[in-house]
């Protein structure tokens, strides 16, 4: 009998390959009220996921492409079990023809993620985790690479545009790491950190659907994360929270300390 994670992996792969990819390089972009990008593929993928996820676990489905009041209603109704979906994370990349985008799905139980899947269909990379059972990429246990021996030797995934000005200036003028990246898809950034492709992570404002699956994958791979204020991630369905993370304790503690000293 298939496990829940196997069923979820297969459902997300189907949506990525059969619903999302036919639109790639062929879809027009629209602008949402908040300035972010939306395409027909986002709507089609969210609809396809809703129907497939209900066949795995019958629970409310909270998706990025829902009005805020509907998202809040799903959160309120999903205390026991809740699906959290980003049908295409990295829509600007997707619409522009860049292959760095993904589908992100998490199952939350009692407000915490128990399953997480992040699929990058253009790259054929499937990241997934079950709470307590480890994290994997295409069947290979994560982390798949060694992390930098020190923060100064590390690569940081940094989203500058959402950071406080003082901290952003400090990072730009006296970075504590060797090199910096930002590719524009938060869920994949969590997974790349889990895989050892990045060493450090900093983001000034993410929604639940940006981090629910990726954060579980990182933690199951042995990484650590908190918000800049050391607050709980799992408190608000529709609000934003910051993220500070690293691939292991050796990197996380000096990284967190440096950020605290430069905020």
Backbone torsions as a table, in degrees:
resi	resn	phi	psi	omega
1	UNK	NA	135.9	179.2
2	UNK	-67.4	140.6	173.2
3	UNK	-78.0	166.7	178.5
4	UNK	-59.6	-41.5	-177.8
5	UNK	-67.4	-35.2	177.2
6	UNK	-65.8	-40.7	177.5
7	UNK	-64.8	-40.5	-179.2
8	UNK	-67.4	-43.6	177.9
9	UNK	-57.8	-45.3	-178.7
10	UNK	-65.8	-41.3	179.9
11	UNK	-63.9	-44.2	-179.3
12	UNK	-68.0	-39.1	177.9
13	UNK	-61.6	-42.7	178.9
14	UNK	-60.2	-45.1	-179.7
15	UNK	-65.4	-42.1	179.0
16	UNK	-62.3	-46.8	-174.8
17	UNK	-77.9	-38.5	-171.7
18	UNK	-97.6	-23.9	-177.6
19	UNK	-108.8	-49.0	-174.3
20	UNK	-77.7	-51.6	-171.7
21	UNK	-62.0	-32.5	176.5
22	UNK	-60.9	-21.2	177.6
23	UNK	-85.9	-18.0	-172.7
24	UNK	-62.8	130.8	-177.8
25	UNK	71.5	8.6	-175.8
26	UNK	-132.0	4.8	-169.5
27	UNK	-114.4	145.5	176.8
28	UNK	-89.7	147.6	179.7
29	UNK	-96.3	151.3	172.9
30	UNK	-123.1	163.3	178.9
31	UNK	-108.9	126.8	176.0
32	UNK	-82.5	170.4	-177.5
33	UNK	-60.9	-31.0	-179.5
34	UNK	-85.6	4.9	178.0
35	UNK	91.7	-9.8	179.6
36	UNK	-78.9	167.7	-172.8
37	UNK	-95.8	143.2	177.5
38	UNK	-133.9	143.2	175.1
39	UNK	-132.2	168.5	174.9
40	UNK	-58.5	-32.0	-177.9
41	UNK	-65.2	-36.6	177.6
42	UNK	-58.8	-47.1	-177.9
43	UNK	-66.7	-43.9	-179.4
44	UNK	-64.3	-40.9	-178.8
45	UNK	-68.5	-40.5	179.3
46	UNK	-63.2	-42.0	178.6
47	UNK	-63.3	-43.9	-179.7
48	UNK	-65.0	-39.6	178.5
49	UNK	-65.5	-41.8	-178.8
50	UNK	-55.7	-46.3	-177.5
51	UNK	-69.6	-40.4	-177.9
52	UNK	-71.3	-39.2	-177.6
53	UNK	-66.9	-34.7	179.2
54	UNK	-63.2	-26.4	178.2
55	UNK	-78.4	-14.0	178.7
56	UNK	-93.6	-54.4	173.5
57	UNK	-140.0	124.2	179.6
58	UNK	-76.1	104.3	-177.3
59	UNK	-157.4	158.7	175.8
60	UNK	-57.7	147.9	179.2
61	UNK	-115.4	111.4	178.3
62	UNK	-95.1	115.7	-178.2
63	UNK	-117.9	153.3	179.7
64	UNK	-59.1	-39.8	-173.5
65	UNK	-87.2	40.4	173.6
66	UNK	-115.3	152.7	172.4
67	UNK	-61.8	149.5	-178.1
68	UNK	-54.1	-38.1	-178.7
69	UNK	-67.0	-33.4	177.0
70	UNK	-71.7	-38.8	175.8
71	UNK	-59.7	-44.6	-179.5
72	UNK	-64.4	-39.1	178.7
73	UNK	-64.0	-39.2	177.0
74	UNK	-64.4	-43.9	178.7
75	UNK	-59.5	-46.3	-178.5
76	UNK	-64.3	-33.5	-177.8
77	UNK	-86.5	-8.3	-171.7
78	UNK	-109.3	33.7	-178.3
79	UNK	-61.2	-42.2	-179.4
80	UNK	-76.7	-43.8	179.6
81	UNK	-153.5	138.7	-177.0
82	UNK	-151.4	129.7	170.4
83	UNK	-87.5	136.9	176.8
84	UNK	-123.7	123.3	-167.7
85	UNK	-129.9	131.7	162.9
86	UNK	-114.9	104.3	-171.9
87	UNK	-63.6	-36.0	170.6
88	UNK	-143.8	108.2	173.3
89	UNK	-92.7	126.1	-171.9
90	UNK	94.2	39.2	-176.4
91	UNK	-61.8	-35.3	177.9
92	UNK	-61.2	-41.3	175.4
93	UNK	-63.3	-47.1	-179.8
94	UNK	-57.0	-48.7	-177.9
95	UNK	-68.2	-26.7	-179.1
96	UNK	-90.9	-0.2	178.1
97	UNK	88.1	11.6	176.5
98	UNK	-89.7	135.0	-173.1
99	UNK	-79.7	5.2	-178.5
100	UNK	-90.6	82.6	176.0
101	UNK	-152.7	166.1	-175.1
102	UNK	-157.9	168.4	167.7
103	UNK	-106.0	132.9	-178.7
104	UNK	-124.1	127.3	-179.6
105	UNK	-137.4	131.6	174.6
106	UNK	-131.0	145.5	169.1
107	UNK	-104.1	118.3	176.9
108	UNK	-99.9	135.0	174.8
109	UNK	-127.3	128.0	-171.8
110	UNK	52.8	35.6	174.8
111	UNK	83.2	1.7	-179.4
112	UNK	-125.7	147.0	-176.9
113	UNK	-72.3	132.7	175.2
114	UNK	-109.4	-25.7	176.1
115	UNK	-134.0	143.9	175.5
116	UNK	-146.2	134.3	177.6
117	UNK	-134.4	132.0	174.4
118	UNK	-130.2	118.0	-175.1
119	UNK	-120.1	124.3	174.8
120	UNK	-102.9	93.0	-170.3
121	UNK	-67.2	-32.3	179.9
122	UNK	-70.3	-21.1	-179.4
123	UNK	-106.5	-4.3	-177.6
124	UNK	53.9	46.8	178.2
125	UNK	-119.6	119.5	-179.4
126	UNK	-113.6	109.9	175.0
127	UNK	-98.6	139.1	179.8
128	UNK	-158.3	157.7	179.9
129	UNK	-156.0	148.7	167.2
130	UNK	-117.8	138.6	-177.9
131	UNK	-57.1	123.9	178.4
132	UNK	87.8	-5.6	-175.1
133	UNK	-116.1	6.8	178.6
134	UNK	89.4	172.9	-179.1
135	UNK	-120.6	151.7	-172.9
136	UNK	-142.2	153.7	171.3
137	UNK	-127.4	113.6	-178.8
138	UNK	48.2	42.3	177.0
139	UNK	87.1	-6.8	-179.4
140	UNK	-99.6	129.7	-177.3
141	UNK	-66.2	139.8	177.4
142	UNK	-98.6	154.4	2.7
143	UNK	-75.3	149.4	-176.2
144	UNK	-98.6	0.3	-178.6
145	UNK	-146.9	161.3	176.2
146	UNK	-79.7	141.3	176.4
147	UNK	-82.7	162.4	177.9
148	UNK	-59.3	147.4	-178.2
149	UNK	-70.5	-19.3	179.2
150	UNK	-151.2	163.3	178.4
151	UNK	-59.0	-39.2	-177.3
152	UNK	-64.8	-23.0	179.6
153	UNK	-94.8	-1.3	-169.4
154	UNK	-88.4	167.2	173.1
155	UNK	-107.4	126.3	-178.9
156	UNK	-104.5	132.6	170.5
157	UNK	-93.4	108.7	-169.6
158	UNK	-126.4	125.0	172.9
159	UNK	-97.9	97.6	-174.3
160	UNK	-68.4	-34.7	-167.2
161	UNK	-69.1	-15.3	-179.0
162	UNK	-107.9	8.1	-177.0
163	UNK	-92.4	152.6	170.8
164	UNK	-56.1	144.5	-172.7
165	UNK	-57.8	-44.9	-177.4
166	UNK	-59.9	-43.7	-179.7
167	UNK	-67.5	-41.7	179.3
168	UNK	-61.7	-41.3	179.0
169	UNK	-64.5	-42.6	179.5
170	UNK	-62.1	-41.4	178.8
171	UNK	-66.0	-37.0	-178.2
172	UNK	-74.1	-31.9	-173.3
173	UNK	-100.1	-27.4	179.3
174	UNK	-143.2	61.8	-176.9
175	UNK	-61.2	138.5	-179.4
176	UNK	-87.6	4.5	-177.8
177	UNK	-120.5	173.2	-177.1
178	UNK	-77.5	-41.1	-175.5
179	UNK	-153.3	164.0	-172.7
180	UNK	-135.5	146.3	178.2
181	UNK	-137.7	155.5	165.9
182	UNK	-156.2	116.4	-173.1
183	UNK	-108.3	-9.5	170.6
184	UNK	90.0	27.1	173.3
185	UNK	-148.0	101.0	-169.9
186	UNK	-59.7	-44.3	-177.2
187	UNK	-60.4	-39.5	178.0
188	UNK	-70.3	-32.7	178.0
189	UNK	-62.4	-42.1	175.4
190	UNK	-58.1	-43.0	-177.2
191	UNK	-70.2	-38.8	177.4
192	UNK	-64.1	-36.1	175.0
193	UNK	-63.5	-44.2	179.0
194	UNK	-61.7	-31.8	-177.9
195	UNK	-86.2	-4.2	-179.5
196	UNK	84.4	11.8	177.9
197	UNK	-79.8	-28.4	167.9
198	UNK	-117.1	160.9	175.9
199	UNK	-108.7	-33.5	-174.7
200	UNK	-131.4	155.6	-178.2
201	UNK	-144.4	140.0	176.5
202	UNK	-149.9	127.7	179.8
203	UNK	-142.5	136.4	-174.6
204	UNK	-86.1	-14.9	-178.1
205	UNK	-169.8	107.7	179.2
206	UNK	-124.9	149.9	172.9
207	UNK	-90.7	167.9	-179.7
208	UNK	-52.6	-43.2	-177.5
209	UNK	-71.4	-15.3	176.4
210	UNK	-76.7	-32.7	-171.6
211	UNK	-120.1	-12.1	-171.4
212	UNK	-56.5	-50.5	-179.6
213	UNK	-77.2	-45.4	-175.9
214	UNK	-64.5	-37.9	179.0
215	UNK	-65.9	-40.0	175.6
216	UNK	-61.6	-44.4	-179.9
217	UNK	-61.2	-43.5	178.4
218	UNK	-61.8	-48.3	-176.6
219	UNK	-65.3	-37.1	178.1
220	UNK	-69.6	-20.0	176.1
221	UNK	-88.5	-1.9	177.7
222	UNK	101.6	6.2	179.6
223	UNK	-83.0	171.1	179.1
224	UNK	-128.1	150.2	-179.1
225	UNK	-156.8	150.6	171.5
226	UNK	-154.0	178.0	170.7
227	UNK	-88.6	170.2	178.9
228	UNK	-63.7	-26.5	177.8
229	UNK	-96.1	10.8	-176.3
230	UNK	57.9	35.8	-178.6
231	UNK	-93.8	167.6	178.1
232	UNK	-75.5	133.6	178.1
233	UNK	-68.5	-37.2	-162.8
234	UNK	-96.0	55.7	-177.7
235	UNK	-121.6	-17.4	-171.0
236	UNK	-144.1	119.8	-178.1
237	UNK	-69.5	-37.8	-169.0
238	UNK	-108.7	-16.6	179.9
239	UNK	-80.8	170.2	179.5
240	UNK	-103.4	150.9	172.5
241	UNK	-138.2	153.3	177.6
242	UNK	-80.7	170.4	-179.6
243	UNK	-145.0	129.6	173.4
244	UNK	-124.3	125.0	-174.6
245	UNK	-150.9	160.9	175.1
246	UNK	-152.1	164.1	-175.8
247	UNK	-72.5	-21.9	178.7
248	UNK	-157.8	173.3	-177.3
249	UNK	-63.2	-38.7	-178.3
250	UNK	-56.9	-35.6	179.0
251	UNK	-91.1	-34.1	-173.2
252	UNK	-64.8	-44.8	-173.7
253	UNK	-63.5	-48.6	176.8
254	UNK	-67.4	-33.2	178.3
255	UNK	-64.7	-46.0	178.1
256	UNK	-63.8	-41.0	179.2
257	UNK	-64.6	-42.0	179.5
258	UNK	-62.9	-43.7	178.8
259	UNK	-61.9	-45.2	179.0
260	UNK	-59.3	-34.8	-179.5
261	UNK	-78.9	-12.5	-175.2
262	UNK	-120.6	7.8	178.1
263	UNK	-71.4	NA	NA
